[in-house]
Amino acid sequence: MSFSEKLIGWYHSYGRDLPWRKTQDPYVIWLSEIILQQTRVQQGMPYFYAFLDAFPTVQDFADADQAEVLRLWQGLGYYSRARNMHKAAKEVQERFDGRFPTAYSDLLSLPGVGEYTAAAIASFSSNAVHAVLDGNVFRVLSRYFGIDEPINSTVGKKIFKQLAQELISTHSPGTYNHAIMDFGATVCKPKAPLCMECIFADSCVALQDKRVDRLPVKLKGKGSRDRFFHYFIIEQDGAILMHQRMEGDVWASLYEFPLIETSSDVDIEKLLDTADYQKFLSSGYLEPIGGRVKHVLSHQNIYARFYKWNGQLKDGEKKEGWNYFLLENLDKLAKHKLIFSFLDKYCEQLIKT
């Protein structure tokens, strides 16, 4: 029995029952694939249903306001995915007359769709023979064949892409792709893999060589930089001042409290001496709320502190993008995790009594 046949046989018995596997609609499959990038299935499932309910068709998605798309995405992180989805839906309307493409080359031309996503949609929707390569697949192949070439090196990518394409079933490519990803997610796991239960235990090179814990190999990326945010909760007439981030920085287009960024984690005394504080907020006093919060992003560590600011803004000194919103309307704004987690915990403390 070949590698692909054995894997497909395992999948028919143990594969996960997931809603997007019950359709060949490329739009629905696209939704699931983008949502599940950098996201666990358990976490992504509610978002999948929420997006499908809000936007049953690609036209509904294209016609939606980006603010609504970002609000529904709230909590998933990597918000560029949501913005690219909105752009892609609009392109499908304009370039493909509202019919979501299934051809690999057409899919690859859409914003936010890379080689993995194009291969997944093409194989799942039209049974095209395109092998997927995600973290699960890299892990299964590197361990089974004992390949120690880094999976994120130029040579490594070429080796694994060629190997994956050679192994894929030409009769059931979509099923094979589902199978190898599920196998990596549930059996050949990153930590504590189920080697003794593995259908490939007698032929896995990494297991025979006792290198399972050392494969796959991945080159280290650049180090993360630290950023220090000081958020100010500013209330006026029962409303909270919010700031919408501009393009070109982390969390573009999302709402948060006004902030001052410092080069290090300064105390209140030093914060009061900063030029930004003196310009906008110097006529009040600060009340810390909670302690420092660390939020890890790709290549960034955000260290945040929150302060209730008691005072009034200087006349004419409200920054562009700053607007007041009633507390009960904050749910309508798309916010990043630092902000909506803070609101969940401290909402009742924000408005003056």
C-alpha positions in Angstrom: 0.0 0.0 0.0 1.4 3.4 -1.0 2.0 6.3 1.4 -1.1 8.2 0.1 -3.3 5.1 0.2 -2.4 4.3 3.7 -3.0 7.9 4.8 -6.4 8.1 3.1 -7.4 4.8 4.7 -6.5 6.3 8.1 -8.5 9.4 7.3 -11.6 7.6 6.4 -11.6 6.1 9.9 -10.2 8.9 12.0 -10.4 12.2 10.1 -12.1 15.1 11.8 -15.7 16.0 11.0 -15.5 19.7 10.1 -18.3 21.7 8.5 -16.3 23.1 5.6 -15.5 19.6 4.5 -19.1 19.0 3.6 -19.1 21.3 0.7 -17.3 22.0 -2.5 -18.3 25.6 -2.6 -14.9 27.5 -3.1 -16.2 30.6 -1.2 -17.1 28.6 1.9 -13.8 26.7 1.7 -11.9 30.1 1.3 -13.6 31.4 4.4 -12.4 28.5 6.4 -8.9 28.4 5.1 -8.2 32.1 5.8 -9.8 32.0 9.2 -7.7 28.9 10.2 -4.4 30.5 9.2 -2.4 30.8 12.4 -5.5 29.7 14.3 -6.6 26.5 16.0 -9.7 24.8 14.7 -11.5 25.1 18.0 -10.8 28.8 18.1 -11.7 29.4 14.5 -14.9 27.5 14.3 -17.2 30.2 15.9 -15.7 32.8 13.5 -16.4 30.6 10.5 -20.0 30.3 11.5 -20.2 34.0 12.3 -18.8 35.1 8.9 -20.9 32.6 6.9 -24.0 33.8 8.7 -23.1 37.5 8.1 -22.0 37.0 4.6 -23.7 34.0 3.0 -22.2 34.8 -0.4 -19.1 36.4 -1.7 -21.2 39.3 -3.0 -22.5 39.9 0.6 -18.8 40.0 1.7 -17.8 42.4 -1.0 -20.7 44.7 -0.2 -19.9 44.8 3.5 -18.3 47.7 5.2 -14.7 47.0 6.2 -15.5 48.1 9.8 -18.0 45.3 10.1 -15.6 42.8 8.7 -12.9 43.9 11.2 -15.5 43.8 14.1 -16.4 40.2 13.3 -12.7 39.3 13.1 -12.0 40.8 16.5 -10.0 38.5 18.6 -8.4 36.4 15.8 -5.3 38.6 15.4 -3.3 39.1 12.2 -6.0 41.6 11.1 -4.4 42.0 7.6 -6.1 38.7 6.9 -9.5 40.3 7.3 -8.6 43.3 5.2 -7.2 41.1 2.5 -10.4 39.0 2.6 -12.5 42.1 2.0 -10.2 43.1 -1.0 -10.4 39.5 -2.4 -14.2 39.4 -2.2 -14.3 42.7 -4.1 -11.9 41.4 -6.8 -14.0 38.2 -7.2 -17.0 40.5 -7.9 -15.1 42.6 -10.3 -12.8 40.1 -12.1 -14.8 36.9 -11.9 -18.4 38.2 -12.1 -19.1 37.1 -8.6 -18.1 33.5 -9.1 -15.4 32.4 -6.7 -12.6 30.8 -8.8 -11.4 27.3 -8.4 -8.4 27.3 -10.7 -5.0 27.5 -8.8 -3.6 30.4 -10.9 -6.8 32.4 -10.4 -6.9 31.8 -6.7 -3.2 32.7 -6.4 -4.0 36.1 -7.9 -6.3 37.1 -5.1 -5.1 39.2 -2.1 -4.2 37.2 0.9 -4.1 33.9 -1.0 -0.7 32.1 -1.1 0.4 28.8 -2.5 -1.0 26.8 0.4 -4.4 28.4 0.4 -4.7 28.2 -3.4 -3.8 24.5 -3.4 -6.3 23.8 -0.6 -9.2 25.6 -2.3 -8.4 24.1 -5.7 -8.1 20.6 -4.4 -11.1 20.7 -2.1 -13.5 22.4 -4.5 -12.5 20.9 -7.9 -10.3 18.0 -7.0 -7.3 19.6 -8.6 -4.0 17.8 -8.1 -2.2 20.5 -6.0 -0.5 19.4 -2.8 -0.9 21.6 0.3 2.1 22.5 2.4 1.4 23.8 5.9 3.0 23.2 9.3 1.3 19.9 9.7 2.4 18.6 6.3 6.0 19.8 6.8 6.2 18.0 10.1 4.8 14.7 8.7 7.1 14.6 5.7 10.2 15.8 7.5 9.8 13.1 10.2 8.7 10.2 7.9 11.5 10.8 5.4 14.0 12.0 8.0 14.6 15.3 6.2 16.7 17.8 8.2 16.8 20.6 5.6 15.2 23.7 7.2 11.5 23.9 6.1 11.8 27.7 5.8 15.0 27.7 3.7 15.0 28.2 0.0 16.3 24.7 -0.6 14.0 23.2 2.0 10.9 24.7 0.5 11.8 23.4 -2.9 12.5 19.9 -1.6 9.2 19.6 0.4 7.2 21.1 -2.4 8.4 18.6 -4.9 8.0 15.7 -2.4 4.5 16.7 -1.5 3.5 16.9 -5.1 5.0 13.5 -5.8 3.1 11.9 -2.9 -0.4 13.3 -3.5 -3.1 11.0 -4.7 -4.0 11.8 -8.3 -7.4 10.1 -7.8 -8.4 11.8 -4.6 -6.2 14.9 -4.1 -8.6 16.7 -1.9 -9.1 13.8 0.4 -5.3 13.2 0.6 -4.7 16.9 1.5 -7.3 16.7 4.3 -5.8 13.4 5.5 -2.2 14.6 5.7 -3.1 17.8 7.5 -5.4 15.9 10.0 -2.6 13.3 10.6 -0.2 16.0 11.4 -2.7 17.8 13.7 -3.8 14.7 15.7 -1.1 12.1 15.5 2.2 13.5 14.3 1.8 16.5 16.7 4.5 19.0 17.4 4.7 17.9 21.0 3.9 14.4 22.4 3.3 12.8 19.0 1.4 9.5 19.1 4.3 7.5 17.7 3.3 4.2 19.2 -0.2 4.5 17.6 1.1 5.7 14.3 0.3 3.8 11.1 3.8 4.6 9.9 5.7 3.6 13.0 7.5 0.8 11.2 8.8 3.0 8.4 9.2 6.5 9.9 12.9 7.5 9.6 12.7 10.0 12.5 11.3 7.3 14.8 13.8 4.7 13.9 16.7 7.2 14.3 15.2 8.7 17.5 15.0 12.2 16.0 11.3 12.8 16.2 11.7 15.7 18.7 14.3 17.3 16.4 12.3 17.4 13.2 11.3 19.5 11.4 14.2 21.9 11.4 13.4 25.6 11.1 15.7 28.6 10.8 15.3 31.1 13.5 13.7 34.4 12.5 14.6 37.9 13.5 14.2 38.8 17.2 11.1 40.6 18.5 11.2 44.3 19.4 9.7 45.6 22.5 7.1 48.5 22.5 5.6 50.3 25.5 2.1 51.6 25.2 0.3 53.8 27.8 -3.4 53.9 27.2 -5.6 56.7 28.6 -9.3 56.2 29.4 -10.8 59.7 28.9 -14.5 60.2 29.7 -16.8 63.1 28.8 -20.5 63.3 29.3 -20.9 59.6 29.6 -18.8 58.8 26.5 -15.3 57.3 26.1 -12.6 58.8 23.8 -11.4 56.3 21.2 -8.6 56.5 18.6 -8.7 54.7 15.3 -5.3 53.6 14.2 -4.1 54.7 10.8 -2.6 52.5 8.0 1.0 51.5 8.2 1.3 50.3 11.8 0.1 47.3 13.9 -3.7 47.1 14.2 -4.4 49.5 11.3 -8.1 50.7 11.2 -8.9 49.3 14.7 -10.1 51.3 17.6 -8.3 51.7 20.9 -7.9 54.3 23.7 -5.6 57.3 23.0 -2.1 56.3 23.9 1.5 57.5 24.3 4.3 55.2 23.2 7.6 55.4 25.1 10.9 53.8 24.4 10.9 52.0 27.8 8.5 51.1 30.6 8.4 54.5 32.4 6.6 55.2 35.6 3.8 57.8 36.0 6.3 60.6 37.0 8.3 60.2 33.8 5.2 59.8 31.7 3.9 63.1 32.9 7.1 64.8 31.6 6.7 63.4 28.0 6.0 66.0 25.3 2.8 64.2 24.1 1.4 64.2 27.6 2.2 67.9 28.1 0.6 68.7 24.8 -2.7 66.8 25.2 -3.4 65.9 28.8 -1.4 68.1 31.2 -4.4 69.5 33.0 -5.6 66.3 34.8 -4.3 63.5 36.9 -3.8 59.7 36.3 -5.3 56.8 38.1 -3.7 53.4 37.1 -6.1 50.6 36.3 -4.7 47.1 36.7 -1.0 46.2 36.1 1.2 45.9 33.1 -0.1 43.7 30.3 2.1 41.8 27.9 0.7 41.1 24.4 2.9 39.1 22.0 2.6 39.7 18.3 4.7 38.5 15.3 8.1 40.1 15.9 6.7 42.5 18.5 6.2 42.4 22.3 3.6 45.0 23.4 3.8 46.1 27.0 0.7 48.1 27.9 -0.5 50.1 30.9 -3.9 51.6 31.3 -4.8 54.8 33.2 -8.1 56.6 34.0 -7.4 60.2 33.1 -9.4 62.8 35.2 -9.4 66.1 33.4 -10.3 67.7 30.2 -8.4 67.9 26.9 -6.9 71.2 25.9 -9.1 73.1 23.5 -8.4 72.2 19.9 -5.8 69.5 20.9 -7.9 66.4 20.1 -5.8 64.4 17.6 -7.1 63.3 14.2 -8.9 60.0 14.6 -10.0 60.7 18.2 -13.8 60.5 18.7 -16.1 60.0 21.7 -18.4 57.0 21.8 -21.0 56.0 24.3 -19.9 53.1 26.4 -22.8 50.9 25.1 -21.7 51.6 21.5 -18.1 50.4 22.0 -19.2 46.9 20.9 -19.9 48.2 17.5 -16.2 49.2 17.0 -13.5 46.8 15.8 -10.9 46.6 18.6 -7.8 44.5 19.0 -7.4 42.0 21.8 -5.6 44.3 24.3 -8.6 46.7 24.3 -11.6 44.4 24.3 -10.0 42.2 26.9 -9.5 45.3 29.1 -13.1 46.4 28.5 -14.4 43.0 29.4 -12.6 43.2 32.8 -12.9 46.9 33.7 -15.9 48.2 31.8 -17.9 49.1 34.9 -15.1 51.2 36.3 -14.7 53.5 33.2 -17.6 55.9 33.5 -17.7 58.3 36.4 -20.4 57.7 39.0 
